Amino acid sequence: AGTVLLLNGVGGATWGLPEFAQALAMNKAVYALQTPPNAGTGPMPETLVELADHYMRDLTNSCAVGPFVLVGYSWGGIVALALANALAARNCEVRGIDLLDTIPPGHPQLYRIQ
């Protein structure tokens, strides 16, 4: 069945995603990942790699299982790419990455947020 991971825009909160998550569920677990400040678990990591590592710990603690489909909205799309790399490095299957209103890889503005 697998798991859908929702990654929010730059504000870090996922409270706007429940209806979207319900539409995606179709026999899959759906997790909306929040940044540490919004989850109340600590400060914002300084790099995308650190944020992806934080999300990997969240996934491990939640017992989420793959294959994974990542859905990133806006800035969350960039985070989804970093998380996909972290999942792949741990031999987790990433079945898809959906980017919604995200700066494409290689875009000059991307380098300002790394």
C-alpha positions in Angstrom: 0.0 0.0 0.0 2.7 2.5 1.0 2.7 5.9 2.5 2.1 9.5 1.2 4.2 12.2 2.8 3.0 15.8 2.6 5.6 18.5 2.9 4.3 22.0 3.6 5.2 25.4 2.2 7.7 27.9 3.8 5.5 28.6 6.8 6.1 25.0 8.1 2.6 24.3 9.3 0.5 21.5 7.8 -2.9 22.6 9.2 -4.1 23.5 5.7 -3.7 20.0 4.3 -6.3 17.7 5.9 -8.8 17.8 3.0 -5.9 17.3 0.5 -4.7 14.3 2.6 -8.2 12.8 2.6 -8.4 13.0 -1.1 -5.0 11.2 -1.5 -5.5 8.5 1.1 -7.0 5.8 -1.1 -5.7 2.8 0.9 -2.5 4.6 1.9 -1.2 6.0 5.1 -0.8 9.8 4.8 1.6 11.8 7.0 1.8 15.6 7.0 5.3 16.5 8.2 5.8 19.7 10.1 9.0 21.7 10.7 10.4 21.3 14.2 9.3 24.8 15.3 5.7 24.2 14.2 5.7 20.7 15.8 7.1 22.2 19.0 10.1 19.9 18.9 13.0 22.3 18.5 14.6 25.0 16.3 14.6 25.0 12.6 17.5 23.0 11.1 20.1 25.1 9.3 20.3 23.0 6.1 17.9 20.9 4.0 20.0 17.8 4.8 19.5 18.4 8.5 15.7 18.9 8.0 15.5 15.7 5.9 17.3 13.9 8.7 14.8 15.3 11.2 12.0 14.0 9.1 13.7 10.6 8.8 13.7 10.4 12.6 10.0 11.3 12.6 9.2 8.6 10.0 11.2 6.0 12.0 9.3 6.9 15.2 6.0 6.8 13.4 6.6 3.3 11.9 5.8 4.7 8.4 6.5 2.1 5.7 7.2 2.4 2.0 7.0 2.6 -0.8 6.8 6.4 -0.3 5.2 9.1 -2.5 6.3 12.6 -1.5 4.1 15.6 -2.2 5.8 18.9 -1.7 3.9 22.2 -1.8 6.0 25.3 -2.7 9.2 25.2 -0.5 8.1 21.8 0.6 8.9 20.5 -2.9 12.6 21.4 -2.3 12.4 19.6 1.0 10.7 16.6 -0.7 13.7 16.3 -3.0 16.1 16.3 0.0 13.9 13.8 1.8 13.8 11.5 -1.2 17.6 11.5 -1.2 17.6 10.6 2.5 15.1 7.8 2.0 17.0 6.4 -1.0 20.3 6.5 1.0 18.6 4.2 3.6 17.3 1.9 0.8 13.7 3.0 1.2 11.7 2.9 -2.0 10.5 6.3 -3.3 7.7 5.6 -5.8 7.1 9.2 -6.7 7.7 12.9 -6.0 5.0 15.4 -6.8 6.0 19.0 -6.8 3.2 21.6 -6.4 4.1 25.2 -7.2 7.8 24.5 -6.5 10.9 26.2 -7.8 12.4 23.7 -10.3 15.8 22.2 -9.5 18.6 24.3 -11.0 16.6 27.6 -10.7 18.8 30.5 -9.5 16.5 31.3 -6.6 17.0 27.8 -5.2 20.5 28.5 -4.2 19.4 31.2 -1.8 17.4 28.7 0.3 20.0 25.9 0.6 
